[in-house]
Amino acid sequence: MADLKELWADIRLKLKKDTDKAEFIDGKLQDAFAAFDAKEKGKGQDAILAIYNLDVEKLR
């Protein structure tokens, strides 16, 4: 998770046009980390799936 947090911080700085989506991803990552820490695997997976469904490959 530490690697993911570090990578996202680097990516987030490079996003220019998709600030709304970046904020959404920030929130969902926080939800996912909290869920996994609380041993709530399903909630964590749902948060990650919500990010995936944004079609993140097209963020700019």
Biopython code that builds the backbone (N, CA, C, O; Angstrom):
import numpy as np
from Bio.PDB.StructureBuilder import StructureBuilder

atoms = [
    (1, "MET", "N", (0.818, -1.192, 0.000)),
    (1, "MET", "CA", (0.000, 0.000, 0.000)),
    (1, "MET", "C", (0.860, 1.254, 0.000)),
    (1, "MET", "O", (0.485, 2.270, -0.584)),
    (2, "ALA", "N", (2.000, 1.183, 0.648)),
    (2, "ALA", "CA", (2.885, 2.352, 0.675)),
    (2, "ALA", "C", (3.342, 2.711, -0.739)),
    (2, "ALA", "O", (3.403, 3.886, -1.100)),
    (3, "ASP", "N", (3.663, 1.686, -1.535)),
    (3, "ASP", "CA", (4.073, 1.939, -2.915)),
    (3, "ASP", "C", (2.946, 2.590, -3.709)),
    (3, "ASP", "O", (3.179, 3.522, -4.478)),
    (4, "LEU", "N", (1.739, 2.103, -3.524)),
    (4, "LEU", "CA", (0.594, 2.662, -4.231)),
    (4, "LEU", "C", (0.366, 4.116, -3.845)),
    (4, "LEU", "O", (0.079, 4.949, -4.705)),
    (5, "LYS", "N", (0.489, 4.423, -2.578)),
    (5, "LYS", "CA", (0.317, 5.803, -2.117)),
    (5, "LYS", "C", (1.370, 6.714, -2.746)),
    (5, "LYS", "O", (1.065, 7.828, -3.171)),
    (6, "GLU", "N", (2.591, 6.239, -2.799)),
    (6, "GLU", "CA", (3.677, 7.035, -3.378)),
    (6, "GLU", "C", (3.481, 7.231, -4.882)),
    (6, "GLU", "O", (3.668, 8.332, -5.400)),
    (7, "LEU", "N", (3.107, 6.168, -5.569)),
    (7, "LEU", "CA", (2.869, 6.274, -7.010)),
    (7, "LEU", "C", (1.702, 7.214, -7.316)),
    (7, "LEU", "O", (1.785, 8.024, -8.239)),
    (8, "TRP", "N", (0.629, 7.113, -6.555)),
    (8, "TRP", "CA", (-0.516, 7.983, -6.784)),
    (8, "TRP", "C", (-0.141, 9.440, -6.545)),
    (8, "TRP", "O", (-0.589, 10.317, -7.284)),
    (9, "ALA", "N", (0.659, 9.710, -5.545)),
    (9, "ALA", "CA", (1.084, 11.092, -5.279)),
    (9, "ALA", "C", (1.827, 11.660, -6.490)),
    (9, "ALA", "O", (1.629, 12.818, -6.856)),
    (10, "ASP", "N", (2.671, 10.853, -7.103)),
    (10, "ASP", "CA", (3.402, 11.294, -8.299)),
    (10, "ASP", "C", (2.462, 11.509, -9.481)),
    (10, "ASP", "O", (2.578, 12.499, -10.203)),
    (11, "ILE", "N", (1.538, 10.584, -9.673)),
    (11, "ILE", "CA", (0.597, 10.680, -10.789)),
    (11, "ILE", "C", (-0.319, 11.882, -10.602)),
    (11, "ILE", "O", (-0.586, 12.624, -11.547)),
    (12, "ARG", "N", (-0.790, 12.065, -9.392)),
    (12, "ARG", "CA", (-1.755, 13.148, -9.089)),
    (12, "ARG", "C", (-1.186, 14.510, -9.477)),
    (12, "ARG", "O", (-1.914, 15.374, -9.968)),
    (13, "LEU", "N", (0.106, 14.701, -9.258)),
    (13, "LEU", "CA", (0.737, 15.973, -9.608)),
    (13, "LEU", "C", (0.726, 16.236, -11.109)),
    (13, "LEU", "O", (0.748, 17.388, -11.543)),
    (14, "LYS", "N", (0.692, 15.169, -11.898)),
    (14, "LYS", "CA", (0.763, 15.307, -13.351)),
    (14, "LYS", "C", (-0.607, 15.473, -14.013)),
    (14, "LYS", "O", (-0.688, 15.826, -15.190)),
    (15, "LEU", "N", (-1.674, 15.222, -13.270)),
    (15, "LEU", "CA", (-3.010, 15.366, -13.841)),
    (15, "LEU", "C", (-3.375, 16.842, -13.905)),
    (15, "LEU", "O", (-3.277, 17.563, -12.912)),
    (16, "LYS", "N", (-3.787, 17.269, -15.060)),
    (16, "LYS", "CA", (-4.093, 18.680, -15.236)),
    (16, "LYS", "C", (-5.573, 18.911, -15.515)),
    (16, "LYS", "O", (-6.190, 19.769, -14.883)),
    (17, "LYS", "N", (-6.141, 18.174, -16.434)),
    (17, "LYS", "CA", (-7.519, 18.421, -16.850)),
    (17, "LYS", "C", (-8.547, 17.651, -16.027)),
    (17, "LYS", "O", (-9.715, 18.039, -16.002)),
    (18, "ASP", "N", (-8.157, 16.594, -15.368)),
    (18, "ASP", "CA", (-9.101, 15.710, -14.696)),
    (18, "ASP", "C", (-9.052, 15.857, -13.181)),
    (18, "ASP", "O", (-8.964, 14.863, -12.460)),
    (19, "THR", "N", (-9.107, 17.081, -12.703)),
    (19, "THR", "CA", (-8.991, 17.295, -11.257)),
    (19, "THR", "C", (-10.173, 16.708, -10.490)),
    (19, "THR", "O", (-9.999, 16.226, -9.371)),
    (20, "ASP", "N", (-11.372, 16.739, -11.073)),
    (20, "ASP", "CA", (-12.531, 16.145, -10.403)),
    (20, "ASP", "C", (-12.346, 14.642, -10.224)),
    (20, "ASP", "O", (-12.638, 14.087, -9.165)),
    (21, "LYS", "N", (-11.860, 14.002, -11.269)),
    (21, "LYS", "CA", (-11.629, 12.559, -11.182)),
    (21, "LYS", "C", (-10.498, 12.254, -10.213)),
    (21, "LYS", "O", (-10.554, 11.259, -9.489)),
    (22, "ALA", "N", (-9.473, 13.098, -10.191)),
    (22, "ALA", "CA", (-8.353, 12.880, -9.268)),
    (22, "ALA", "C", (-8.837, 12.963, -7.822)),
    (22, "ALA", "O", (-8.410, 12.175, -6.978)),
    (23, "GLU", "N", (-9.722, 13.910, -7.536)),
    (23, "GLU", "CA", (-10.275, 14.026, -6.183)),
    (23, "GLU", "C", (-11.115, 12.802, -5.836)),
    (23, "GLU", "O", (-11.078, 12.319, -4.704)),
    (24, "PHE", "N", (-11.875, 12.301, -6.815)),
    (24, "PHE", "CA", (-12.665, 11.096, -6.613)),
    (24, "PHE", "C", (-11.754, 9.916, -6.287)),
    (24, "PHE", "O", (-12.023, 9.144, -5.367)),
    (25, "ILE", "N", (-10.667, 9.789, -7.057)),
    (25, "ILE", "CA", (-9.719, 8.697, -6.828)),
    (25, "ILE", "C", (-9.088, 8.822, -5.444)),
    (25, "ILE", "O", (-8.950, 7.825, -4.734)),
    (26, "ASP", "N", (-8.706, 10.034, -5.056)),
    (26, "ASP", "CA", (-8.159, 10.249, -3.706)),
    (26, "ASP", "C", (-9.104, 9.698, -2.647)),
    (26, "ASP", "O", (-8.689, 8.962, -1.752)),
    (27, "GLY", "N", (-10.364, 10.058, -2.758)),
    (27, "GLY", "CA", (-11.349, 9.617, -1.777)),
    (27, "GLY", "C", (-11.530, 8.110, -1.775)),
    (27, "GLY", "O", (-11.608, 7.487, -0.717)),
    (28, "LYS", "N", (-11.596, 7.532, -2.956)),
    (28, "LYS", "CA", (-11.788, 6.078, -3.051)),
    (28, "LYS", "C", (-10.559, 5.318, -2.546)),
    (28, "LYS", "O", (-10.692, 4.264, -1.924)),
    (29, "LEU", "N", (-9.369, 5.849, -2.812)),
    (29, "LEU", "CA", (-8.166, 5.201, -2.273)),
    (29, "LEU", "C", (-8.168, 5.252, -0.747)),
    (29, "LEU", "O", (-7.805, 4.277, -0.090)),
    (30, "GLN", "N", (-8.568, 6.369, -0.195)),
    (30, "GLN", "CA", (-8.655, 6.474, 1.264)),
    (30, "GLN", "C", (-9.682, 5.486, 1.811)),
    (30, "GLN", "O", (-9.450, 4.841, 2.833)),
    (31, "ASP", "N", (-10.829, 5.372, 1.115)),
    (31, "ASP", "CA", (-11.845, 4.403, 1.521)),
    (31, "ASP", "C", (-11.297, 2.980, 1.467)),
    (31, "ASP", "O", (-11.512, 2.182, 2.379)),
    (32, "ALA", "N", (-10.590, 2.678, 0.388)),
    (32, "ALA", "CA", (-10.046, 1.331, 0.215)),
    (32, "ALA", "C", (-9.015, 1.009, 1.297)),
    (32, "ALA", "O", (-9.068, -0.064, 1.898)),
    (33, "PHE", "N", (-8.093, 1.909, 1.546)),
    (33, "PHE", "CA", (-7.074, 1.663, 2.568)),
    (33, "PHE", "C", (-7.716, 1.476, 3.939)),
    (33, "PHE", "O", (-7.318, 0.592, 4.697)),
    (34, "ALA", "N", (-8.698, 2.299, 4.257)),
    (34, "ALA", "CA", (-9.383, 2.178, 5.550)),
    (34, "ALA", "C", (-10.115, 0.843, 5.642)),
    (34, "ALA", "O", (-10.088, 0.190, 6.685)),
    (35, "ALA", "N", (-10.760, 0.442, 4.566)),
    (35, "ALA", "CA", (-11.490, -0.824, 4.564)),
    (35, "ALA", "C", (-10.542, -2.007, 4.723)),
    (35, "ALA", "O", (-10.813, -2.916, 5.509)),
    (36, "PHE", "N", (-9.443, -2.005, 3.991)),
    (36, "PHE", "CA", (-8.495, -3.112, 4.106)),
    (36, "PHE", "C", (-7.861, -3.158, 5.496)),
    (36, "PHE", "O", (-7.633, -4.237, 6.043)),
    (37, "ASP", "N", (-7.579, -1.987, 6.063)),
    (37, "ASP", "CA", (-7.040, -1.941, 7.429)),
    (37, "ASP", "C", (-8.039, -2.500, 8.439)),
    (37, "ASP", "O", (-7.653, -3.103, 9.440)),
    (38, "ALA", "N", (-9.335, -2.292, 8.164)),
    (38, "ALA", "CA", (-10.397, -2.763, 9.065)),
    (38, "ALA", "C", (-10.810, -4.205, 8.734)),
    (38, "ALA", "O", (-11.782, -4.723, 9.284)),
    (39, "LYS", "N", (-10.069, -4.833, 7.839)),
    (39, "LYS", "CA", (-10.350, -6.220, 7.427)),
    (39, "LYS", "C", (-11.713, -6.342, 6.731)),
    (39, "LYS", "O", (-12.372, -7.378, 6.817)),
    (40, "GLU", "N", (-12.125, -5.272, 6.044)),
    (40, "GLU", "CA", (-13.372, -5.266, 5.289)),
    (40, "GLU", "C", (-13.034, -5.349, 3.802)),
    (40, "GLU", "O", (-13.160, -4.376, 3.058)),
    (41, "LYS", "N", (-12.606, -6.531, 3.398)),
    (41, "LYS", "CA", (-12.102, -6.751, 2.048)),
    (41, "LYS", "C", (-13.109, -6.335, 0.964)),
    (41, "LYS", "O", (-12.721, -5.728, -0.034)),
    (42, "GLY", "N", (-14.374, -6.652, 1.149)),
    (42, "GLY", "CA", (-15.394, -6.331, 0.147)),
    (42, "GLY", "C", (-15.526, -4.840, -0.095)),
    (42, "GLY", "O", (-15.642, -4.402, -1.240)),
    (43, "LYS", "N", (-15.510, -4.058, 0.973)),
    (43, "LYS", "CA", (-15.601, -2.598, 0.834)),
    (43, "LYS", "C", (-14.373, -2.048, 0.126)),
    (43, "LYS", "O", (-14.478, -1.137, -0.695)),
    (44, "GLY", "N", (-13.215, -2.598, 0.443)),
    (44, "GLY", "CA", (-11.985, -2.170, -0.224)),
    (44, "GLY", "C", (-12.007, -2.487, -1.705)),
    (44, "GLY", "O", (-11.599, -1.672, -2.533)),
    (45, "GLN", "N", (-12.481, -3.666, -2.030)),
    (45, "GLN", "CA", (-12.575, -4.057, -3.434)),
    (45, "GLN", "C", (-13.568, -3.179, -4.187)),
    (45, "GLN", "O", (-13.328, -2.807, -5.336)),
    (46, "ASP", "N", (-14.679, -2.848, -3.540)),
    (46, "ASP", "CA", (-15.669, -1.969, -4.176)),
    (46, "ASP", "C", (-15.066, -0.596, -4.488)),
    (46, "ASP", "O", (-15.318, -0.032, -5.553)),
    (47, "ALA", "N", (-14.275, -0.065, -3.565)),
    (47, "ALA", "CA", (-13.648, 1.239, -3.778)),
    (47, "ALA", "C", (-12.662, 1.183, -4.942)),
    (47, "ALA", "O", (-12.622, 2.099, -5.763)),
    (48, "ILE", "N", (-11.877, 0.130, -5.016)),
    (48, "ILE", "CA", (-10.914, -0.025, -6.113)),
    (48, "ILE", "C", (-11.647, -0.219, -7.438)),
    (48, "ILE", "O", (-11.217, 0.304, -8.467)),
    (49, "LEU", "N", (-12.731, -0.955, -7.419)),
    (49, "LEU", "CA", (-13.520, -1.159, -8.635)),
    (49, "LEU", "C", (-14.113, 0.157, -9.129)),
    (49, "LEU", "O", (-14.189, 0.380, -10.337)),
    (50, "ALA", "N", (-14.527, 1.014, -8.231)),
    (50, "ALA", "CA", (-15.052, 2.331, -8.620)),
    (50, "ALA", "C", (-13.982, 3.143, -9.348)),
    (50, "ALA", "O", (-14.283, 3.852, -10.308)),
    (51, "ILE", "N", (-12.738, 3.038, -8.891)),
    (51, "ILE", "CA", (-11.627, 3.717, -9.572)),
    (51, "ILE", "C", (-11.426, 3.112, -10.961)),
    (51, "ILE", "O", (-11.289, 3.834, -11.948)),
    (52, "TYR", "N", (-11.412, 1.802, -11.025)),
    (52, "TYR", "CA", (-11.218, 1.105, -12.299)),
    (52, "TYR", "C", (-12.287, 1.512, -13.312)),
    (52, "TYR", "O", (-11.993, 1.691, -14.494)),
    (53, "ASN", "N", (-13.510, 1.655, -12.849)),
    (53, "ASN", "CA", (-14.624, 1.988, -13.744)),
    (53, "ASN", "C", (-14.558, 3.418, -14.288)),
    (53, "ASN", "O", (-15.332, 3.767, -15.180)),
    (54, "LEU", "N", (-13.660, 4.240, -13.776)),
    (54, "LEU", "CA", (-13.471, 5.588, -14.311)),
    (54, "LEU", "C", (-12.737, 5.598, -15.639)),
    (54, "LEU", "O", (-12.648, 6.637, -16.292)),
    (55, "ASP", "N", (-12.212, 4.452, -16.045)),
    (55, "ASP", "CA", (-11.385, 4.361, -17.256)),
    (55, "ASP", "C", (-10.135, 5.224, -17.070)),
    (55, "ASP", "O", (-9.843, 6.112, -17.871)),
    (56, "VAL", "N", (-9.413, 4.936, -15.994)),
    (56, "VAL", "CA", (-8.277, 5.748, -15.585)),
    (56, "VAL", "C", (-7.162, 5.835, -16.610)),
    (56, "VAL", "O", (-6.318, 6.728, -16.535)),
    (57, "GLU", "N", (-7.148, 4.923, -17.560)),
    (57, "GLU", "CA", (-6.095, 4.969, -18.583)),
    (57, "GLU", "C", (-6.201, 6.224, -19.453)),
    (57, "GLU", "O", (-5.241, 6.601, -20.125)),
    (58, "LYS", "N", (-7.363, 6.863, -19.436)),
    (58, "LYS", "CA", (-7.580, 8.033, -20.291)),
    (58, "LYS", "C", (-7.436, 9.342, -19.535)),
    (58, "LYS", "O", (-7.710, 10.398, -20.105)),
    (59, "LEU", "N", (-7.023, 9.316, -18.289)),
    (59, "LEU", "CA", (-6.848, 10.556, -17.522)),
    (59, "LEU", "C", (-5.690, 11.362, -18.097)),
    (59, "LEU", "O", (-4.699, 10.806, -18.570)),
    (60, "ARG", "N", (-5.835, 12.658, -18.047)),
    (60, "ARG", "CA", (-4.777, 13.554, -18.558)),
    (60, "ARG", "C", (-4.461, 14.608, -17.533)),
    (60, "ARG", "O", (-3.601, 15.457, -17.766)),
]
sb = StructureBuilder()
sb.init_structure("model")
sb.init_model(0)
sb.init_chain("A")
sb.init_seg("    ")
for serial, (resi, resn, name, xyz) in enumerate(atoms, 1):
    if name == "N":
        sb.init_residue(resn, " ", resi, " ")
    sb.init_atom(name, np.array(xyz, "f"), 0.0, 1.0, " ", f" {name:<3s}", serial, name[0])
structure = sb.get_structure()
